[in-house]
Amino acid sequence: MRTLETIREVRDALAPSRPGSRIGLVPTMGAFHAGHESLFAAARAECDVVVVSLFVNPMQFGDAVDLESYPRSDERDAGIAAEAGVDLLFVPPVAEIYPEGFQTWIEVTELGSILEGAFRPGHFRAVATVCCKLFNIVRPDVAYFGQKDAQQVEVVRRLIRDLDLELELRVLPTVRDEDGLALSSRNALLSPDERERAAVLPRALATRDADAARRMLNGFEVDYVEVARFDPPVLAAAVHIDGIRLIDNVVLTKGAHE
Ligand code: AMP
C-alpha cells in the first residue's frame, strides 16, 4: 500500500490503471473500525484498484470542540488499511483540499437541510463538496458508503444524479457491536457507563416505530427520531449522551440492506 498526500501523486499513481481497471474509492475520516473494514473488503472484492481517503473534513464540523475531539489514529489506520488490501491511502493535508481562496460549494438544497442538516447547518454542503472533490481527484468507477449514515448516502446519490457524475454508488449495511450499538469512531469517546446508556438507541430504533422509539428515548437529549423517505426508507435518530452526539437508523423495508 502507498500512502499519498497530494492530488498530483494520486492522479499519477492511478494513471497507469486507466482505462481498463475498475477503481473503487472509500471516503473516510479515519479511526477505522469494522464498519470501515466492511467497505474496504467490498471494494477489494469488487475492484482492481482500491483507494481509501482519510480526511477529517474541518468544514463539515459546525463545532470546533467536536472537530478537536474527533478521534485520530493515522498510524493504526494505515496498518488496518494495508491489512485490508488497500492499494492507495490518500491522506491530504487540509490545504491540499481547501487551498487559499477556496470558495466553490455544492449544496444539495432540500435533502441537505432536513434531519441532520437542520441540526448541523452547512454539514451536508461540506460533505457534498468534499465528496465531489474526491470523486474528481480519484475518478472512481464505484464509491463505497455505509448505510449507517443514511442521509449522507441520500445526499451523495442526489449529487451524483444532479451533476451527472459517472460513478456507481455502493451502500453497505450498518455494522454493529454485540450490544447493538452501530460502530462509530465517536463511540471511542464514550465511558463504559455512557456506552451502556447509548445501547438504548439501537434498541429504540429496532422497534421500527417512531412513537415507541421516542418513548424509549425519553430522558435523553434527542435531536430527532423520524421516519425518512430515503431509498430505502429508514427510521433515523440523533441523540446526545453526555455531550457525545450519536446517530443511527434502521431500514424499514425488508431486504438486502440490513
Ligand atoms: P466516517 O469515517 O465515519 O466518515 O465513515 C466512513 C464511511 O464508513 C462512511 O460511508 C460511513 O457511513 C461508513 N461507516 C461508518 N460507520 C459504519 C458502520 N457502523 N457500518 C457500516 N458503515 C459505516
Boltz pocket constraint, residues with backbone or C-beta under 6 A from the ligand:
constraints:
  - pocket:
      binder: B
      contacts: [[A, 27], [A, 28], [A, 29], [A, 30], [A, 34], [A, 35], [A, 36], [A, 38], [A, 39], [A, 144], [A, 145], [A, 146], [A, 147], [A, 148], [A, 149], [A, 172], [A, 173], [A, 174], [A, 175], [A, 176], [A, 182], [A, 183], [A, 184], [A, 185]]
      max_distance: 6.0
